[in-house]
Amino acid sequence: MFVSVPATSANLGPGFDTLGLAVDLRNEIHIKPSSFLSISTHGEGANIPKIKKNSLFLSIFNENYKRLTGREDNFRFEFHNRIPISRGLGSSSAVIVAALSGAYAMANIKYNKREILNLALKYEHHPDNITPAVMGGFNVACVEGNRVYSKKRRMPDYLRAVVVVPNRTISTFRSRTVLPKMYKKEETVYSLSRAAYMTALFMSESWDLLRIASKDKLHQTRRMKMIPELFEVQKLALKHGALMSTLSGSGSTFFNLTYDKDADKIAQALQDHFPQFRVFTLSLDNNGVTIQN
Protein backbone atom coordinates (compact mmCIF):
# COMPACT_ATOMS: atom_id res chain seq x y z
CA MET A 1 0.00 0.00 0.00
CA PHE A 2 1.28 3.43 -0.97
CA VAL A 3 -0.03 6.62 0.73
CA SER A 4 0.91 10.06 -0.59
CA VAL A 5 0.02 13.41 1.03
CA PRO A 6 0.87 16.92 -0.28
CA ALA A 7 2.40 19.84 1.54
CA THR A 8 0.08 22.73 2.28
CA SER A 9 0.29 26.48 2.77
CA ALA A 10 -2.23 27.79 5.28
CA ASN A 11 -3.64 31.21 6.22
CA LEU A 12 -2.52 32.80 2.92
CA GLY A 13 -2.23 36.12 4.72
CA PRO A 14 -5.61 37.20 6.12
CA GLY A 15 -7.32 33.78 6.10
CA PHE A 16 -6.16 32.94 9.62
CA ASP A 17 -6.95 29.27 10.43
CA THR A 18 -9.41 29.23 7.51
CA LEU A 19 -7.77 29.35 4.06
CA GLY A 20 -5.19 26.97 2.62
CA LEU A 21 -4.01 25.26 -0.54
CA ALA A 22 -1.99 22.20 -1.50
CA VAL A 23 1.33 22.15 -3.35
CA ASP A 24 2.97 19.26 -5.16
CA LEU A 25 5.61 18.41 -2.58
CA ARG A 26 4.65 15.05 -1.14
CA ASN A 27 5.42 12.74 1.74
CA GLU A 28 5.05 9.09 0.70
CA ILE A 29 4.58 6.07 2.95
CA HIS A 30 4.81 2.44 1.86
CA ILE A 31 2.92 0.08 4.20
CA LYS A 32 2.81 -3.69 4.06
CA PRO A 33 2.01 -6.49 6.53
CA SER A 34 4.96 -7.82 8.52
CA SER A 35 5.67 -10.36 11.25
CA PHE A 36 7.18 -7.56 13.34
CA LEU A 37 7.12 -3.76 13.45
CA SER A 38 9.64 -2.26 11.03
CA ILE A 39 10.28 1.44 10.33
CA SER A 40 12.64 3.15 7.90
CA THR A 41 12.71 6.90 7.31
CA HIS A 42 14.30 8.77 4.41
CA GLY A 43 14.54 12.43 3.50
CA GLU A 44 13.42 15.34 5.68
CA GLY A 45 13.88 14.67 9.39
CA ALA A 46 15.51 11.28 8.88
CA ASN A 47 18.35 12.25 11.26
CA ILE A 48 16.04 13.62 13.97
CA PRO A 49 15.30 10.85 16.50
CA LYS A 50 11.70 12.00 17.16
CA ILE A 51 10.93 12.12 13.43
CA LYS A 52 12.83 8.93 12.68
CA LYS A 53 10.59 7.02 15.11
CA ASN A 54 7.45 8.49 13.50
CA SER A 55 5.70 8.25 16.87
CA LEU A 56 2.84 10.59 15.87
CA PHE A 57 2.09 8.56 12.74
CA LEU A 58 2.27 5.22 14.55
CA SER A 59 0.09 6.40 17.43
CA ILE A 60 -2.69 7.62 15.10
CA PHE A 61 -2.38 4.66 12.72
CA ASN A 62 -2.47 2.03 15.49
CA GLU A 63 -5.34 3.72 17.32
CA ASN A 64 -7.51 3.85 14.23
CA TYR A 65 -6.51 0.47 12.79
CA LYS A 66 -7.52 -1.17 16.08
CA ARG A 67 -10.78 0.83 16.12
CA LEU A 68 -11.59 -0.36 12.60
CA THR A 69 -10.50 -4.00 12.90
CA GLY A 70 -10.28 -4.82 16.60
CA ARG A 71 -6.76 -6.13 15.95
CA GLU A 72 -3.19 -5.08 16.68
CA ASP A 73 -1.20 -6.25 13.66
CA ASN A 74 2.41 -5.54 12.69
CA PHE A 75 3.44 -3.67 9.56
CA ARG A 76 6.51 -2.46 7.77
CA PHE A 77 6.47 1.33 7.26
CA GLU A 78 8.83 3.02 4.84
CA PHE A 79 8.66 6.83 5.00
CA HIS A 80 9.92 9.11 2.24
CA ASN A 81 9.64 12.66 3.60
CA ARG A 82 9.93 15.64 1.27
CA ILE A 83 7.98 18.23 3.29
CA PRO A 84 10.35 20.32 5.45
CA ILE A 85 9.77 19.81 9.18
CA SER A 86 8.35 22.65 11.31
CA ARG A 87 8.55 25.18 8.49
CA GLY A 88 4.88 26.03 7.96
CA LEU A 89 4.24 23.64 5.07
CA GLY A 90 1.86 21.33 6.89
CA SER A 91 4.27 18.53 7.80
CA SER A 92 2.26 17.59 10.92
CA SER A 93 -1.04 17.64 9.03
CA ALA A 94 0.50 15.41 6.36
CA VAL A 95 1.45 12.89 9.05
CA ILE A 96 -2.07 12.93 10.53
CA VAL A 97 -3.80 12.54 7.17
CA ALA A 98 -1.41 9.80 6.04
CA ALA A 99 -1.87 7.83 9.27
CA LEU A 100 -5.67 7.96 9.08
CA SER A 101 -5.77 7.13 5.37
CA GLY A 102 -3.26 4.33 5.82
CA ALA A 103 -5.24 2.80 8.67
CA TYR A 104 -8.40 2.69 6.56
CA ALA A 105 -6.51 1.25 3.60
CA MET A 106 -4.81 -1.50 5.60
CA ALA A 107 -8.11 -2.31 7.31
CA ASN A 108 -9.57 -2.74 3.80
CA ILE A 109 -12.36 -0.28 4.53
CA LYS A 110 -13.60 2.00 1.77
CA TYR A 111 -11.76 5.27 1.70
CA ASN A 112 -13.87 8.43 2.26
CA LYS A 113 -12.13 11.81 2.20
CA ARG A 114 -14.77 13.70 4.14
CA GLU A 115 -14.63 11.10 6.92
CA ILE A 116 -10.82 11.30 6.99
CA LEU A 117 -11.00 15.10 7.22
CA ASN A 118 -13.41 15.05 10.16
CA LEU A 119 -11.31 12.44 11.96
CA ALA A 120 -8.18 14.56 11.41
CA LEU A 121 -9.83 17.36 13.36
CA LYS A 122 -9.33 15.29 16.52
CA TYR A 123 -5.56 15.60 16.12
CA GLU A 124 -5.33 19.04 14.47
CA HIS A 125 -7.95 21.52 15.67
CA HIS A 126 -7.51 24.07 12.87
CA PRO A 127 -8.82 23.11 9.41
CA ASP A 128 -6.59 25.30 7.22
CA ASN A 129 -3.86 22.66 6.72
CA ILE A 130 -5.72 19.37 7.07
CA THR A 131 -8.39 20.35 4.54
CA PRO A 132 -6.10 20.91 1.52
CA ALA A 133 -3.96 17.94 2.60
CA VAL A 134 -7.04 15.73 2.26
CA MET A 135 -8.86 17.46 -0.60
CA GLY A 136 -6.14 19.19 -2.64
CA GLY A 137 -6.63 22.55 -4.34
CA PHE A 138 -7.59 25.83 -2.66
CA ASN A 139 -9.93 25.44 0.30
CA VAL A 140 -11.95 27.67 2.55
CA ALA A 141 -12.93 25.81 5.71
CA CYS A 142 -14.69 26.28 9.03
CA VAL A 143 -15.51 24.05 11.99
CA GLU A 144 -18.97 23.52 13.42
CA GLY A 145 -19.21 21.02 16.24
CA ASN A 146 -16.88 18.16 15.32
CA ARG A 147 -17.15 18.62 11.57
CA VAL A 148 -15.17 20.52 8.96
CA TYR A 149 -17.28 22.36 6.40
CA SER A 150 -15.21 23.28 3.38
CA LYS A 151 -15.37 24.37 -0.24
CA LYS A 152 -12.66 23.48 -2.74
CA ARG A 153 -11.50 25.21 -5.91
CA ARG A 154 -9.21 23.38 -8.29
CA MET A 155 -6.09 25.36 -9.16
CA PRO A 156 -5.15 25.94 -12.82
CA ASP A 157 -2.00 24.50 -14.39
CA TYR A 158 -0.61 27.93 -15.32
CA LEU A 159 0.11 28.89 -11.70
CA ARG A 160 3.13 27.93 -9.61
CA ALA A 161 4.21 28.17 -6.00
CA VAL A 162 7.66 29.53 -5.22
CA VAL A 163 8.38 28.75 -1.58
CA VAL A 164 11.30 30.08 0.42
CA VAL A 165 12.32 27.82 3.31
CA PRO A 166 14.56 29.59 5.86
CA ASN A 167 17.28 27.78 7.75
CA ARG A 168 15.44 28.45 11.03
CA THR A 169 12.15 27.15 12.35
CA ILE A 170 9.20 28.91 13.95
CA SER A 171 7.12 26.49 16.01
CA THR A 172 3.36 26.94 15.82
CA PHE A 173 3.18 27.04 19.62
CA ARG A 174 5.86 29.72 19.89
CA SER A 175 4.42 31.77 17.04
CA ARG A 176 1.03 31.90 18.75
CA THR A 177 2.62 33.40 21.87
CA VAL A 178 3.47 36.60 19.96
CA LEU A 179 -0.18 37.16 19.04
CA PRO A 180 -2.30 39.46 21.23
CA LYS A 181 -5.19 38.14 23.27
CA MET A 182 -7.37 40.97 21.98
CA TYR A 183 -7.44 42.77 18.62
CA LYS A 184 -8.64 46.20 17.65
CA LYS A 185 -11.88 46.27 15.71
CA GLU A 186 -10.12 48.01 12.81
CA GLU A 187 -7.52 45.22 12.56
CA THR A 188 -10.19 42.54 12.60
CA VAL A 189 -12.31 44.21 9.92
CA TYR A 190 -9.22 44.84 7.77
CA SER A 191 -8.25 41.17 7.69
CA LEU A 192 -11.80 39.84 7.55
CA SER A 193 -12.56 41.95 4.48
CA ARG A 194 -9.44 40.75 2.71
CA ALA A 195 -10.01 37.10 3.58
CA ALA A 196 -13.51 37.35 2.08
CA TYR A 197 -12.15 39.19 -0.96
CA MET A 198 -9.36 36.65 -1.43
CA THR A 199 -11.85 33.78 -1.39
CA ALA A 200 -13.86 35.50 -4.11
CA LEU A 201 -10.71 36.06 -6.17
CA PHE A 202 -9.66 32.41 -5.97
CA MET A 203 -13.12 31.20 -6.86
CA SER A 204 -13.33 33.56 -9.86
CA GLU A 205 -9.62 33.16 -10.86
CA SER A 206 -9.00 36.92 -10.59
CA TRP A 207 -5.32 36.46 -9.77
CA ASP A 208 -4.07 39.97 -10.53
CA LEU A 209 -5.96 41.40 -7.54
CA LEU A 210 -4.45 39.02 -4.99
CA ARG A 211 -1.74 41.51 -4.00
CA ILE A 212 -4.42 43.64 -2.33
CA ALA A 213 -6.41 40.73 -0.89
CA SER A 214 -3.40 38.99 0.71
CA LYS A 215 -2.62 41.77 3.19
CA ASP A 216 -3.18 41.03 6.87
CA LYS A 217 -3.15 42.76 10.26
CA LEU A 218 -3.92 39.85 12.60
CA HIS A 219 -0.87 37.61 12.68
CA GLN A 220 1.51 37.84 9.74
CA THR A 221 3.63 40.89 10.57
CA ARG A 222 3.88 39.89 14.23
CA ARG A 223 5.20 36.47 13.29
CA MET A 224 7.54 37.73 10.58
CA LYS A 225 9.38 39.82 13.19
CA MET A 226 10.72 36.54 14.58
CA ILE A 227 12.80 36.20 11.39
CA PRO A 228 13.23 39.78 10.08
CA GLU A 229 14.66 38.63 6.74
CA LEU A 230 11.14 37.56 5.80
CA PHE A 231 10.16 41.17 5.19
CA GLU A 232 12.82 41.36 2.49
CA VAL A 233 11.71 38.00 1.04
CA GLN A 234 8.19 39.37 0.64
CA LYS A 235 9.36 42.69 -0.80
CA LEU A 236 11.66 41.02 -3.32
CA ALA A 237 9.06 38.46 -4.46
CA LEU A 238 6.44 41.14 -5.09
CA LYS A 239 8.98 43.33 -6.85
CA HIS A 240 9.74 40.52 -9.32
CA GLY A 241 6.11 39.80 -10.12
CA ALA A 242 4.64 37.46 -7.50
CA LEU A 243 0.86 37.59 -7.46
CA MET A 244 0.88 37.33 -3.67
CA SER A 245 3.52 36.73 -1.02
CA THR A 246 2.49 35.45 2.40
CA LEU A 247 3.82 33.66 5.44
CA SER A 248 3.08 29.96 5.04
CA GLY A 249 1.14 28.79 8.07
CA SER A 250 2.92 30.08 11.14
CA GLY A 251 6.23 30.18 9.25
CA SER A 252 9.06 30.20 8.75
CA THR A 253 8.46 29.37 5.06
CA PHE A 254 7.21 32.10 2.74
CA PHE A 255 4.70 31.20 0.02
CA ASN A 256 4.61 33.05 -3.29
CA LEU A 257 1.95 32.45 -5.93
CA THR A 258 3.12 33.20 -9.46
CA TYR A 259 2.26 32.68 -13.10
CA ASP A 260 4.33 29.81 -14.50
CA LYS A 261 6.12 32.18 -16.90
CA ASP A 262 7.41 34.23 -13.94
CA ALA A 263 8.25 31.42 -11.53
CA ASP A 264 11.87 30.78 -12.53
CA LYS A 265 12.73 34.48 -12.54
CA ILE A 266 11.25 34.99 -9.06
CA ALA A 267 12.86 31.84 -7.69
CA GLN A 268 16.28 32.81 -9.04
CA ALA A 269 16.06 36.32 -7.59
CA LEU A 270 15.14 34.93 -4.18
CA GLN A 271 17.84 32.25 -4.24
CA ASP A 272 20.50 34.77 -5.29
CA HIS A 273 19.53 37.15 -2.49
CA PHE A 274 19.09 34.45 0.16
CA PRO A 275 21.66 31.74 -0.60
CA GLN A 276 21.33 30.37 2.95
CA PHE A 277 17.63 29.57 2.37
CA ARG A 278 16.10 26.82 0.23
CA VAL A 279 13.86 27.87 -2.66
CA PHE A 280 11.44 25.44 -4.34
CA THR A 281 9.37 26.01 -7.46
CA LEU A 282 6.34 23.75 -7.24
CA SER A 283 3.17 22.95 -9.11
CA LEU A 284 -0.08 23.26 -7.22
CA ASP A 285 -1.80 20.03 -6.19
CA ASN A 286 -5.47 19.28 -6.86
CA ASN A 287 -5.56 15.68 -5.66
CA GLY A 288 -4.88 15.78 -1.93
CA VAL A 289 -4.17 12.49 -0.23
CA THR A 290 -3.96 9.50 -2.58
CA ILE A 291 -3.72 5.75 -1.98
CA GLN A 292 -2.47 3.10 -4.37
CA ASN A 293 -2.31 -0.67 -3.87
C-alpha positions in Angstrom: 0.0 0.0 0.0 1.3 3.4 -1.0 0.0 6.6 0.7 0.9 10.1 -0.6 0.0 13.4 1.0 0.9 16.9 -0.3 2.4 19.8 1.5 0.1 22.7 2.3 0.3 26.5 2.8 -2.2 27.8 5.3 -3.6 31.2 6.2 -2.5 32.8 2.9 -2.2 36.1 4.7 -5.6 37.2 6.1 -7.3 33.8 6.1 -6.2 32.9 9.6 -6.9 29.3 10.4 -9.4 29.2 7.5 -7.8 29.4 4.1 -5.2 27.0 2.6 -4.0 25.3 -0.5 -2.0 22.2 -1.5 1.3 22.2 -3.3 3.0 19.3 -5.2 5.6 18.4 -2.6 4.7 15.1 -1.1 5.4 12.7 1.7 5.0 9.1 0.7 4.6 6.1 3.0 4.8 2.4 1.9 2.9 0.1 4.2 2.8 -3.7 4.1 2.0 -6.5 6.5 5.0 -7.8 8.5 5.7 -10.4 11.2 7.2 -7.6 13.3 7.1 -3.8 13.4 9.6 -2.3 11.0 10.3 1.4 10.3 12.6 3.1 7.9 12.7 6.9 7.3 14.3 8.8 4.4 14.5 12.4 3.5 13.4 15.3 5.7 13.9 14.7 9.4 15.5 11.3 8.9 18.4 12.2 11.3 16.0 13.6 14.0 15.3 10.9 16.5 11.7 12.0 17.2 10.9 12.1 13.4 12.8 8.9 12.7 10.6 7.0 15.1 7.4 8.5 13.5 5.7 8.3 16.9 2.8 10.6 15.9 2.1 8.6 12.7 2.3 5.2 14.6 0.1 6.4 17.4 -2.7 7.6 15.1 -2.4 4.7 12.7 -2.5 2.0 15.5 -5.3 3.7 17.3 -7.5 3.8 14.2 -6.5 0.5 12.8 -7.5 -1.2 16.1 -10.8 0.8 16.1 -11.6 -0.4 12.6 -10.5 -4.0 12.9 -10.3 -4.8 16.6 -6.8 -6.1 15.9 -3.2 -5.1 16.7 -1.2 -6.2 13.7 2.4 -5.5 12.7 3.4 -3.7 9.6 6.5 -2.5 7.8 6.5 1.3 7.3 8.8 3.0 4.8 8.7 6.8 5.0 9.9 9.1 2.2 9.6 12.7 3.6 9.9 15.6 1.3 8.0 18.2 3.3 10.3 20.3 5.5 9.8 19.8 9.2 8.3 22.7 11.3 8.6 25.2 8.5 4.9 26.0 8.0 4.2 23.6 5.1 1.9 21.3 6.9 4.3 18.5 7.8 2.3 17.6 10.9 -1.0 17.6 9.0 0.5 15.4 6.4 1.4 12.9 9.1 -2.1 12.9 10.5 -3.8 12.5 7.2 -1.4 9.8 6.0 -1.9 7.8 9.3 -5.7 8.0 9.1 -5.8 7.1 5.4 -3.3 4.3 5.8 -5.2 2.8 8.7 -8.4 2.7 6.6 -6.5 1.2 3.6 -4.8 -1.5 5.6 -8.1 -2.3 7.3 -9.6 -2.7 3.8 -12.4 -0.3 4.5 -13.6 2.0 1.8 -11.8 5.3 1.7 -13.9 8.4 2.3 -12.1 11.8 2.2 -14.8 13.7 4.1 -14.6 11.1 6.9 -10.8 11.3 7.0 -11.0 15.1 7.2 -13.4 15.1 10.2 -11.3 12.4 12.0 -8.2 14.6 11.4 -9.8 17.4 13.4 -9.3 15.3 16.5 -5.6 15.6 16.1 -5.3 19.0 14.5 -7.9 21.5 15.7 -7.5 24.1 12.9 -8.8 23.1 9.4 -6.6 25.3 7.2 -3.9 22.7 6.7 -5.7 19.4 7.1 -8.4 20.3 4.5 -6.1 20.9 1.5 -4.0 17.9 2.6 -7.0 15.7 2.3 -8.9 17.5 -0.6 -6.1 19.2 -2.6 -6.6 22.6 -4.3 -7.6 25.8 -2.7 -9.9 25.4 0.3 -12.0 27.7 2.6 -12.9 25.8 5.7 -14.7 26.3 9.0 -15.5 24.1 12.0 -19.0 23.5 13.4 -19.2 21.0 16.2 -16.9 18.2 15.3 -17.2 18.6 11.6 -15.2 20.5 9.0 -17.3 22.4 6.4 -15.2 23.3 3.4 -15.4 24.4 -0.2 -12.7 23.5 -2.7 -11.5 25.2 -5.9 -9.2 23.4 -8.3 -6.1 25.4 -9.2 -5.1 25.9 -12.8 -2.0 24.5 -14.4 -0.6 27.9 -15.3 0.1 28.9 -11.7 3.1 27.9 -9.6 4.2 28.2 -6.0 7.7 29.5 -5.2 8.4 28.7 -1.6 11.3 30.1 0.4 12.3 27.8 3.3 14.6 29.6 5.9 17.3 27.8 7.8 15.4 28.4 11.0 12.1 27.2 12.4 9.2 28.9 14.0 7.1 26.5 16.0 3.4 26.9 15.8 3.2 27.0 19.6 5.9 29.7 19.9 4.4 31.8 17.0 1.0 31.9 18.8 2.6 33.4 21.9 3.5 36.6 20.0 -0.2 37.2 19.0 -2.3 39.5 21.2 -5.2 38.1 23.3 -7.4 41.0 22.0 -7.4 42.8 18.6 -8.6 46.2 17.7 -11.9 46.3 15.7 -10.1 48.0 12.8 -7.5 45.2 12.6 -10.2 42.5 12.6 -12.3 44.2 9.9 -9.2 44.8 7.8 -8.2 41.2 7.7 -11.8 39.8 7.6 -12.6 42.0 4.5 -9.4 40.7 2.7 -10.0 37.1 3.6 -13.5 37.4 2.1 -12.2 39.2 -1.0 -9.4 36.6 -1.4 -11.8 33.8 -1.4 -13.9 35.5 -4.1 -10.7 36.1 -6.2 -9.7 32.4 -6.0 -13.1 31.2 -6.9 -13.3 33.6 -9.9 -9.6 33.2 -10.9 -9.0 36.9 -10.6 -5.3 36.5 -9.8 -4.1 40.0 -10.5 -6.0 41.4 -7.5 -4.4 39.0 -5.0 -1.7 41.5 -4.0 -4.4 43.6 -2.3 -6.4 40.7 -0.9 -3.4 39.0 0.7 -2.6 41.8 3.2 -3.2 41.0 6.9 -3.2 42.8 10.3 -3.9 39.8 12.6 -0.9 37.6 12.7 1.5 37.8 9.7 3.6 40.9 10.6 3.9 39.9 14.2 5.2 36.5 13.3 7.5 37.7 10.6 9.4 39.8 13.2 10.7 36.5 14.6 12.8 36.2 11.4 13.2 39.8 10.1 14.7 38.6 6.7 11.1 37.6 5.8 10.2 41.2 5.2 12.8 41.4 2.5 11.7 38.0 1.0 8.2 39.4 0.6 9.4 42.7 -0.8 11.7 41.0 -3.3 9.1 38.5 -4.5 6.4 41.1 -5.1 9.0 43.3 -6.9 9.7 40.5 -9.3 6.1 39.8 -10.1 4.6 37.5 -7.5 0.9 37.6 -7.5 0.9 37.3 -3.7 3.5 36.7 -1.0 2.5 35.4 2.4 3.8 33.7 5.4 3.1 30.0 5.0 1.1 28.8 8.1 2.9 30.1 11.1 6.2 30.2 9.2 9.1 30.2 8.7 8.5 29.4 5.1 7.2 32.1 2.7 4.7 31.2 0.0 4.6 33.0 -3.3 1.9 32.5 -5.9 3.1 33.2 -9.5 2.3 32.7 -13.1 4.3 29.8 -14.5 6.1 32.2 -16.9 7.4 34.2 -13.9 8.3 31.4 -11.5 11.9 30.8 -12.5 12.7 34.5 -12.5 11.3 35.0 -9.1 12.9 31.8 -7.7 16.3 32.8 -9.0 16.1 36.3 -7.6 15.1 34.9 -4.2 17.8 32.2 -4.2 20.5 34.8 -5.3 19.5 37.1 -2.5 19.1 34.5 0.2 21.7 31.7 -0.6 21.3 30.4 2.9 17.6 29.6 2.4 16.1 26.8 0.2 13.9 27.9 -2.7 11.4 25.4 -4.3 9.4 26.0 -7.5 6.3 23.7 -7.2 3.2 22.9 -9.1 -0.1 23.3 -7.2 -1.8 20.0 -6.2 -5.5 19.3 -6.9 -5.6 15.7 -5.7 -4.9 15.8 -1.9 -4.2 12.5 -0.2 -4.0 9.5 -2.6 -3.7 5.8 -2.0 -2.5 3.1 -4.4 -2.3 -0.7 -3.9 
